[in-house]
């Protein structure tokens, strides 16, 4: 960061640049897909609170799309033309989080060779999204509480009070009430964050949204890979609806990306054996060894393809392997087809 950023004019320049970047990226932001009652209720809450400057606490499991909800609130607010600044509190070491949020003065600590502007100051006039707010260290929480109440703070190592106008949206997958009981989260900060809570439903509670989400992700990834996928087999969609999705929408997105990579023709090819939580896959493999997991996975694919090894719908294609590579694996793992499948296995 250049030394010239230590002036108020430089801070305004940074804020303006971030604002223009946020505005340019808004049209590219992923959209919220689905029309289930539970999701519709959450989106109705977004519409209610967005025009206000109220602090919002977005609750939900990992992968449910809490950041998308925060972005939707910002985009529907009077701050939509200003910056949307986000920070994942769990991704930054606790010793550096104060500097990231509030900035520091030159010489504040050994490696502070120049002044740094924090995220609160960058977000001045706009919205700051604090993801994983439950990970903020207890000793830093009073400073966060102060900036929420007074809209002012001092940089680390500084004495000048900086005033800001920031709307805060926080998100967590933690039980903050339980953390208060165990004295890992301040009760006064919780109530200050919990002005308007919005709960994002897990994907298992909105199975009617699966089809729209699958079609959305297939279209997005197929365009990026120059694929032309037009058919999603009914049995594939049924399997996707039945799966409990412990990783929620993010898990579905990653699975569809893998499926698009593996699909060589117009039909979506779902990676076999993937619709089972990792622990269940290990338990199903008996010993849980890597070799056992690999053997059982190949066996499942062979059974699903009626022991057809080659061809666009054969086991090799489903596994993303060359036919000769799979045949070598079958010999090494001593996997032989049942007698009534020998014809198919040789196809």
C-alpha positions in Angstrom: 0.0 0.0 0.0 1.4 3.4 -0.9 2.3 5.9 1.7 0.0 8.5 0.1 -2.9 6.6 1.4 -2.3 8.1 4.8 -4.2 11.3 3.9 -8.0 11.7 4.2 -8.0 12.5 0.4 -6.4 9.1 -0.3 -9.0 7.4 1.9 -11.8 9.0 -0.2 -10.0 7.9 -3.3 -9.8 4.3 -2.1 -13.5 4.4 -1.1 -14.5 5.8 -4.5 -12.5 3.1 -6.3 -14.1 0.4 -4.2 -17.5 1.9 -4.9 -17.1 1.9 -8.6 -15.7 -1.7 -8.5 -18.7 -2.8 -6.4 -21.1 -1.2 -8.7 -19.5 -2.8 -11.8 -19.5 -6.3 -10.1 -23.1 -6.0 -8.8 -24.5 -7.2 -12.2 -22.1 -10.2 -12.1 -23.0 -11.3 -8.6 -24.6 -14.8 -8.3 -28.3 -14.6 -7.9 -30.6 -16.3 -5.3 -32.3 -19.2 -7.0 -35.5 -20.9 -5.7 -39.1 -20.3 -5.0 -39.8 -22.5 -1.9 -41.9 -21.1 0.9 -38.9 -21.1 3.4 -36.7 -19.2 0.9 -39.5 -16.9 -0.1 -40.0 -16.0 3.6 -36.3 -15.1 4.0 -36.4 -13.0 0.8 -39.5 -11.2 2.0 -37.5 -10.3 5.2 -34.8 -8.9 2.9 -37.3 -6.6 1.2 -38.6 -5.4 4.5 -35.2 -4.5 6.1 -33.2 -3.4 3.1 -34.5 0.2 2.8 -33.6 0.8 6.4 -30.1 1.2 8.0 -30.8 -1.5 10.6 -28.1 -3.9 11.5 -28.9 -7.4 10.1 -27.8 -10.8 11.5 -27.9 -13.5 8.9 -28.1 -17.0 10.4 -27.7 -20.3 8.6 -25.6 -23.4 8.1 -22.4 -23.3 6.0 -23.0 -23.1 2.3 -26.6 -21.8 2.4 -25.8 -18.5 0.7 -25.6 -16.0 3.6 -23.4 -13.7 1.6 -26.0 -13.6 -1.2 -28.6 -12.5 1.3 -26.2 -9.8 2.5 -25.5 -8.6 -1.0 -29.3 -8.6 -1.8 -29.9 -6.3 1.2 -27.2 -3.9 0.1 -28.4 -3.9 -3.5 -31.9 -3.0 -2.4 -30.8 -0.3 0.0 -30.1 3.4 -0.4 -26.4 2.5 -0.2 -26.5 0.4 -3.4 -24.3 2.9 -5.3 -21.6 2.8 -2.6 -19.2 0.0 -1.7 -20.1 -3.4 -0.4 -17.1 -4.5 1.7 -16.8 -8.1 3.0 -14.5 -9.8 5.4 -14.4 -13.4 6.6 -13.5 -13.2 10.3 -12.6 -16.9 10.4 -10.1 -16.5 7.6 -7.9 -13.9 9.3 -5.6 -14.7 12.3 -7.0 -13.2 15.5 -3.9 -11.1 16.0 -4.4 -9.4 12.6 -8.2 -9.0 12.7 -8.1 -5.7 14.6 -5.9 -4.1 12.0 -8.0 -5.5 9.1 -11.2 -4.0 10.6 -10.0 -0.7 12.0 -6.6 -0.2 10.4 -3.3 0.8 12.0 -0.9 3.6 12.2 2.7 3.4 11.1 4.8 2.0 13.9 1.9 0.5 15.7 3.7 -2.8 15.7 7.0 -4.2 14.4 5.9 -4.8 10.8 3.7 -1.7 10.5 5.9 0.2 8.2 3.1 2.4 6.9 -0.4 3.4 7.8 -3.2 1.0 6.9 -6.9 1.9 6.3 -9.3 -0.7 7.8 -12.4 -2.2 6.3 -14.7 0.0 8.4 -13.2 3.2 6.9 -13.2 1.7 3.4 -16.9 0.9 3.8 -17.8 4.5 4.9 -21.1 5.4 3.3 -21.7 1.8 2.3 -22.2 -1.7 3.8 -19.7 -3.9 5.7 -20.4 -7.6 5.7 -18.8 -9.5 8.6 -19.0 -13.2 7.8 -18.4 -15.7 10.6 -18.8 -13.0 13.2 -18.8 -15.6 15.9 -15.1 -16.0 15.3 -14.2 -12.5 16.5 -11.9 -12.8 19.6 -13.6 -11.9 22.9 -11.0 -9.1 23.5 -11.9 -7.4 20.2 -15.6 -7.5 20.7 -15.9 -4.3 22.8 -14.3 -2.3 20.0 -16.8 -3.7 17.5 -19.6 -2.9 19.9 -18.4 0.7 20.1 -18.2 1.3 16.4 -21.8 -0.2 16.1 -23.1 2.1 18.8 -21.1 5.3 18.2 -20.0 4.9 14.5 -16.4 5.8 15.6 -13.1 4.1 16.4 -9.4 4.7 16.5 -6.9 2.9 14.4 -4.5 0.5 16.1 -1.7 2.5 17.6 -3.5 5.8 16.9 -5.3 8.4 19.0 -7.4 10.2 16.4 -11.1 9.3 16.5 -12.4 8.4 13.1 -16.1 8.8 12.4 -17.8 6.6 9.8 -21.3 5.9 8.4 -21.4 2.2 7.9 -24.3 -0.3 7.7 -23.3 -3.6 9.2 -24.5 -7.0 8.1 -23.1 -9.9 10.1 -23.5 -13.6 9.5 -22.7 -16.8 11.4 -23.4 -20.5 11.4 -22.6 -20.6 15.2 -25.1 -20.6 18.0 -24.3 -17.2 19.5 -26.7 -17.7 22.4 -24.7 -20.9 23.4 -21.5 -18.9 23.1 -22.8 -16.3 25.5 -23.5 -19.0 28.0 -19.9 -20.2 27.8 -18.6 -16.6 27.9 -17.1 -16.7 24.4 -19.4 -14.0 23.0 -20.5 -10.8 24.6 -24.2 -10.6 25.4 -24.4 -6.8 24.7 -22.7 -7.3 21.3 -25.2 -10.1 20.4 -28.2 -7.9 21.1 -26.6 -5.1 19.1 -26.1 -7.4 16.1 -29.4 -9.2 16.4 -31.5 -6.1 15.6 -33.1 -7.9 12.5 -32.3 -11.6 12.2 -32.8 -13.5 9.0 -32.5 -17.2 8.8 -31.4 -18.8 5.5 -33.0 -22.3 5.2 -30.8 -25.3 4.6 -31.1 -27.0 1.2 -32.6 -30.1 2.8 -35.6 -28.0 3.8 -36.3 -26.7 0.3 -36.1 -29.8 -2.0 -38.5 -28.1 -4.4 -35.7 -25.7 -5.3 -33.3 -28.4 -6.3 -34.4 -28.6 -10.0 -34.1 -24.8 -10.5 -30.7 -24.8 -8.8 -29.4 -27.7 -10.9 -30.6 -26.1 -14.1 -29.0 -22.8 -13.1 -25.6 -24.3 -12.2 -25.6 -26.6 -15.3 -26.3 -23.6 -17.5 -23.6 -21.5 -15.9 -20.8 -24.1 -15.9 -21.7 -25.5 -19.4 -21.4 -22.0 -20.8 -18.0 -21.5 -19.1 -16.7 -24.9 -20.5 -18.4 -24.5 -23.9 -20.5 -27.6 -23.3 -24.0 -28.1 -24.6 -25.9 -30.1 -21.9 -29.6 -30.3 -22.6 -30.8 -33.4 -20.8 -30.9 -34.1 -17.0 -32.1 -37.7 -16.6 -35.1 -38.0 -14.3 -33.3 -40.5 -12.1 -30.5 -38.1 -11.6 -32.9 -35.3 -10.5 -34.7 -37.7 -8.2 -31.4 -38.7 -6.6 -30.4 -35.0 -6.1 -33.8 -34.3 -4.5 -33.4 -37.2 -2.0 -29.9 -36.3 -0.9 -29.8 -34.4 2.5 -27.1 -31.9 1.3 -25.0 -31.4 4.5 -22.9 -28.9 2.5 -26.0 -27.1 1.3 -26.1 -25.1 -2.0 -22.3 -24.9 -2.1 -22.0 -28.7 -2.1 -24.6 -28.9 -4.9 -22.8 -26.2 -6.9 -19.5 -28.1 -6.6 -21.1 -31.5 -7.5 -22.8 -30.0 -10.6 -19.5 -28.5 -11.7 -17.8 -31.9 -11.5 -20.8 -33.4 -13.4 -20.5 -30.9 -16.2 -16.7 -31.6 -16.5 -17.5 -35.3 -16.8 -20.4 -34.9 -19.3 -19.1 -35.4 -22.8 -22.4 -35.2 -24.6 -25.8 -33.6 -24.2 -26.7 -35.5 -21.1 -25.6 -34.5 -17.6 -23.4 -37.3 -16.2 -23.6 -37.3 -12.4 -20.4 -38.6 -10.6 -21.5 -41.9 -9.2 -21.2 -42.5 -5.5 -21.0 -38.8 -4.8 -24.4 -38.5 -3.2 -23.3 -40.0 0.1 -21.7 -38.0 3.0 -17.9 -38.7 3.4 -18.4 -40.5 6.7 -21.1 -42.7 5.2 -18.9 -43.6 2.2 -16.1 -44.6 4.6 -18.4 -46.7 6.7 -19.9 -48.4 3.7 -16.4 -49.4 2.5 -16.1 -51.9 5.4 -12.5 -51.4 6.6 -12.5 -47.7 5.6 -9.1 -48.0 3.9 -8.4 -46.0 0.8 -8.2 -49.2 -1.3 -11.5 -50.4 0.1 -13.2 -47.1 -0.7 -11.8 -47.1 -4.2 -12.9 -50.7 -4.8 -16.5 -50.1 -3.5 -16.8 -46.9 -5.5 -15.8 -48.7 -8.7 -18.2 -51.5 -7.9 -21.1 -49.1 -7.5 -20.4 -47.4 -10.8 -20.1 -50.8 -12.6 -23.4 -51.9 -11.1 -25.1 -48.7 -12.2 -23.7 -49.0 -15.7 -24.7 -52.7 -15.8 -21.0 -53.6 -16.0 -20.4 -51.8 -19.2 -16.8 -50.5 -19.1 -16.4 -48.6 -22.4 -18.6 -46.2 -24.3 -20.0 -42.8 -23.5 -22.3 -44.2 -20.8 -19.8 -46.8 -19.5 -18.1 -47.0 -16.2 -14.8 -45.6 -17.5 -16.6 -42.4 -18.7 -18.5 -42.1 -15.4 -15.3 -42.4 -13.4 -13.4 -40.0 -15.7 -10.9 -42.7 -16.7 -9.6 -44.1 -19.9 -11.0 -47.6 -20.7 -7.6 -49.2 -20.5 -6.9 -47.5 -17.1 -10.1 -48.9 -15.7 -9.4 -52.4 -17.0 -6.0 -52.3 -15.3 -7.6 -51.2 -12.1 -10.2 -54.1 -12.3 -7.4 -56.6 -12.7 -5.4 -55.1 -9.8 -8.4 -54.9 -7.5 -9.5 -58.4 -8.6 -12.9 -57.2 -9.6 -14.7 -59.5 -12.0 -18.2 -59.1 -13.5 -20.9 -61.6 -12.7 -21.5 -64.3 -15.3 -24.6 -62.7 -16.8 -22.7 -59.4 -17.3 -19.7 -60.6 -19.3 -21.1 -59.5 -22.5 -21.7 -56.0 -21.2 -18.3 -55.8 -19.6 -16.6 -56.4 -22.8 -18.5 -53.6 -24.6 
